[in-house]
Amino acid sequence: MNPDSSVILQLENITKQFSSQTVAVDTINLKLHRGDLLGLLGPSGCGKTTLLRLIAGFEQPHAGSITIDGKMAAGQKRWIPPEKRGIGMVFQDYALFPHLTVGDNIAFGLRNTDPKMSDADLKNRTAEALTLVGLAGLQKRYPHQLSGGQQQRVALARALAPRPALVLLDEPLSNLDVQVRVRLRQELRDILKAAGASAIFVTHDQEEALSVSDWVAVMRLGKIEQFGTPEAIYREPASRFVAEFVTQANFITADRVGDVWKTEIGSFKLNLNTESDRVVVMIRQEDLRLQIDETSPIVIRDRQFLGREHRYSLQTPSGQEIIALDNTLNPLPVGCKVQVAIAPSTLRSFPL
């Protein structure tokens, strides 16, 4: 047994190669505690789906070990097939059987988990799962009679009905319209928390990962670039890659001049732990404040209204584009010159 009973999943030095030149997952170490939701976030080809498939048992690692609920599922010459790992899966396309009703789709998973389950228990567990996802009373409908959001919830109900130790979700909201996706990501978190489930979901959507997860692992080239809470990932990115992928930010070269750092949009006093006299400063779009100043060399090139805020495209003397988000009621005109202000405490820097 795992000495730490609060750990539901432990990965140790997991590596997966598809060829001598392609390392899809590279020496990953990870712990997930019971009841926690982990988002695997990264661009296409970073290894996040391969890592999910390794945990599920659809792929076998070339090195390392996977322990699920205190039992070794892969490693040390041991490999447990997917159906015996106590895992629930929610696929990107939901994978519902079109010829089965909603109730029968959920019951199918229950029968596979426990062939000896009585009809009464089967019916009760199916109804319980549908109630959990807010679809009580829809047992007799077929998948084609449901909206995309409802189909996604049926797929989640099917995964949760057997009460698995761990739920894995592969891009669960990517096939939905934007407005439906925004609403369902909160519902997804609420459902998983209500079920007391431990879950890992793959996504390339930064907002989705930050809003649903208790923990986020940002992946790059088969490795975990940074692991932490959504707040830490956003506020304290460990590398420029994480900063560019997770935050809406501008990156501006800064040169040390005495006790200040000089940039194209102003000079700032920064407490930077670096011996270099030139760095790249990260400035979040929402941290910029604009004020009309006809003596400034910075020009508003374009403005977009996004509903809650305006998105300004600024042009610096060198031609670099800087983006600023502003929620003030009176928009600034395109073509005017502006002075840029920012709180230095919000800035972060990275080496060139």
SULJOTA-V727586 format. One line per field, one symbol per residue. phi: phi as a letter, one per 20 degrees, with the letter a starting at -180 (. if undefined). A space follows every 50 residues. Layout:
BEGIN
phi->???
END
This chain:
BEGIN
phi->.ffdfeeebcdclfccddafeddfccledbccegnedddedrfgneofff ffffffnfcdfebnccdclndfebolmcbefgfdemdddcegemleffed fgfffffgfffffcgefffffffffffffffgemcgndgefdgfedffff fffffffffegflffbddcdlfdfeefgfffffffffgffffffemeebc cebdefffffeeeeccdedblndefbcrfgffffecgfbfgfffeedebd ccfcdfcmdcdecfdqdcecedebefebcddecfgfeecdbfbfefeedf ebbcedoebddddddegenfeddcdbdffefeffneecedcbfgfeeccc ff
END
